[in-house]
Every structure is written in structure tokens, then in C-alpha cells.
Amino acid sequence: MFKITRSETTVADAINNRHQWAVEFTALYSADDSVAKIFVMQATTDPDVFADSLSCVANATQMTDLPEDAPAGGSPFYRINTFTKLCRSARAAEEFVDKVQDAVQDLANNLDSAANLTVVETVTITPEIF
């Protein structure tokens, strides 16, 4: 359902963030490599903060409820397909990678379950003969 790629930290990122570990993810749909906007961002309201922050991996409801690329009126949340997170240590970066992968797996499982629940099924129940 999804293909997520964790990009290698560039030399420039390593030099610019010497005490932080950059983790970049990109999400695509595995069926056709089209963009999968599954990462929920929260827009900052503070003019001194230079970037929006990752909130979570979207859940099944957020995949339809949240807008793509920029927040809509009344909510600071939106979905994108790529982001970079600066972690405080190499170990924290590894833990973050594991958590993102687990959350994307949960999303895939939930979307699959939701698709199966929307299938119309008619069952005829008759008395059992004993």
C-alpha cells in the first residue's frame, strides 16, 4: 500500500546539524509510486519558528478529513508526503524511524480494514435443524 523511503543524511545536513541527526522520509503509494500524503504537519503560529512540525502519521479518518499541503480554515493541520526531523542522537533517530514505520503499518492495516468493512454483504439466516 505504501512505500516509505528514509533518505540518507547529506554531508551538508551533517555539517549544519553537528549535534543532531536528520531523518528524512518520503511516502509513495506502492501500486504506482504516486505521492502519498500521510504525514500530518501542524502549522506554526509563532513567527520566530521557521518551520511547521510533524504531528503524526495520519490515521484513516485524517486521510480524508485533513487537507493536503497547507492548513484549511479553522485547523492548523495538513498532510504532506515528505518531511525532515532533527533528532537529538543517533539512537533517538533509530527509535524515531521505528515509530514512523510502525505508524505507517497501522495506517495501512486500518485503511485495508476500512475497505473491507465497506463491502456490501448479504447473509440469509435460517433456522438450524437439530
C-alpha positions as CSV (number, residue, x, y, z in Angstrom):
1,M,0.0,0.0,0.0
2,F,2.8,2.4,1.0
3,K,6.4,2.7,0.2
4,I,8.3,4.9,2.6
5,T,11.9,5.9,2.0
6,R,14.3,7.1,4.6
7,S,16.8,9.3,2.8
8,E,20.5,9.4,3.6
9,T,21.7,12.4,5.6
10,T,23.6,14.6,3.2
11,V,27.0,15.9,4.0
12,A,25.6,19.4,4.2
13,D,22.9,18.3,6.7
14,A,25.6,16.6,8.8
15,I,27.8,19.7,8.8
16,N,24.9,22.1,9.5
17,N,23.4,20.0,12.3
18,R,26.5,18.6,14.0
19,H,24.7,17.8,17.2
20,Q,21.5,16.5,15.6
21,W,20.7,13.6,13.4
22,A,18.5,14.4,10.4
23,V,15.9,11.8,9.4
24,E,14.0,12.4,6.1
25,F,11.1,10.3,5.0
26,T,9.2,10.3,1.7
27,A,5.9,8.4,1.2
28,L,4.6,7.0,-2.0
29,Y,1.8,4.6,-2.9
30,S,3.4,1.3,-3.7
31,A,0.9,0.5,-6.5
32,D,2.0,3.3,-8.8
33,D,4.7,5.4,-7.0
34,S,2.3,8.3,-6.7
35,V,2.7,10.8,-3.8
36,A,1.1,9.5,-0.6
37,K,0.4,12.4,1.7
38,I,0.3,10.5,5.0
39,F,2.4,12.8,7.3
40,V,0.4,15.2,9.4
41,M,2.0,18.6,10.0
42,Q,1.0,21.3,12.4
43,A,1.4,24.8,11.1
44,T,3.2,27.2,13.4
45,T,1.6,30.3,14.6
46,D,4.9,31.7,16.0
47,P,6.7,34.0,13.5
48,D,10.0,33.1,15.2
49,V,9.7,29.4,14.4
50,F,11.0,28.8,10.9
51,A,9.1,25.5,10.1
52,D,6.0,23.6,10.8
53,S,6.3,20.5,12.9
54,L,5.4,16.9,12.4
55,S,2.3,15.9,14.4
56,C,1.9,12.2,13.5
57,V,1.3,9.8,10.7
58,A,-2.3,10.2,9.6
59,N,-5.0,7.8,10.7
60,A,-7.7,6.5,8.3
61,T,-10.1,9.4,9.1
62,Q,-7.4,12.1,8.7
63,M,-6.6,10.8,5.2
64,T,-9.9,12.3,4.1
65,D,-10.5,15.0,6.7
66,L,-7.2,16.9,6.6
67,P,-6.3,19.0,3.6
68,E,-3.1,18.4,1.6
69,D,-0.1,20.8,1.5
70,A,-1.5,23.6,3.7
71,P,-4.0,24.0,6.5
72,A,-7.6,24.9,5.9
73,G,-9.5,27.5,7.9
74,G,-10.1,26.5,11.5
75,S,-7.4,23.9,11.9
76,P,-3.5,24.1,11.8
77,F,-3.2,20.6,10.5
78,Y,-2.5,19.4,7.0
79,R,-0.9,16.4,5.2
80,I,2.3,16.1,3.2
81,N,4.4,13.3,1.7
82,T,7.9,14.2,2.8
83,F,9.5,15.8,5.9
84,T,12.7,16.0,7.8
85,K,13.0,15.5,11.5
86,L,16.1,16.5,13.5
87,C,16.8,14.0,16.3
88,R,19.0,14.6,19.4
89,S,21.1,11.5,19.0
90,A,21.7,8.6,16.6
91,R,19.8,6.3,19.0
92,A,16.8,8.7,19.1
93,A,16.9,8.8,15.3
94,E,16.7,5.0,15.1
95,E,13.8,4.9,17.6
96,F,12.0,7.6,15.6
97,V,12.5,5.6,12.4
98,D,10.9,2.5,14.0
99,K,8.0,4.5,15.3
100,V,7.3,6.0,11.9
101,Q,7.4,2.6,10.3
102,D,5.0,1.2,12.9
103,A,2.6,4.1,12.5
104,V,2.6,3.7,8.7
105,Q,1.9,0.0,9.1
106,D,-1.0,0.8,11.4
107,L,-2.4,3.2,8.7
108,A,-2.1,0.5,6.0
109,N,-3.8,-2.0,8.2
110,N,-6.6,0.4,9.1
111,L,-7.2,1.5,5.6
112,D,-7.4,-2.1,4.5
113,S,-9.9,-2.9,7.3
114,A,-12.0,0.1,6.4
115,A,-12.1,-1.0,2.7
116,N,-13.2,-4.5,3.8
117,L,-15.9,-3.1,6.0
118,T,-17.4,-1.1,3.1
119,V,-18.1,-4.2,1.1
120,V,-21.8,-5.0,0.9
121,E,-22.5,-8.4,2.3
122,T,-25.9,-10.1,2.5
123,V,-26.3,-13.2,4.6
124,T,-29.5,-15.2,4.8
125,I,-30.1,-16.7,8.2
126,T,-32.4,-19.7,8.5
127,P,-33.3,-21.9,11.5
128,E,-30.9,-24.7,12.1
129,I,-32.3,-28.2,12.1
130,F,-31.3,-30.2,15.1
